[in-house]
Amino acid sequence: MPHPWRHGLARRGVPLALAAVIGGVGWVFGTRVRAIREAEADLVRLRAQEAEVQEEILVLRGKLAAATLPPVVEREARLKLHWGYPDEERIVIVRR
């Protein structure tokens, strides 16, 4: 003897399962789209950062090329190392 309530359950279960599968696929697709957008934003940010670093490299290369010039070496020795020639007198002011 067939059970009529079993057929009704099967008819309701298929659309629910189909809805669950479609929802799952949509969720996976949505998370992938979001991840791709985040990766694109990161790429734009990193390219801008790379451009800044390249500009800084150019500035530092210019400073490095100028650092071997005798006037630059002397100026840096006087300012940073407080060096001078032996016949020069240095005046140091101490404030209290």
Secondary structure, 3 states (H helix, E strand, C coil): CCCHHHHHHHHHHHHHHHHHHHHHHHHHHHHHHHHHHHHHHHHHHHHHHHHHHHHHHHHHHHHHHHCCCHHHHHHHHHHHCCCCCCCCCCCCCCCC
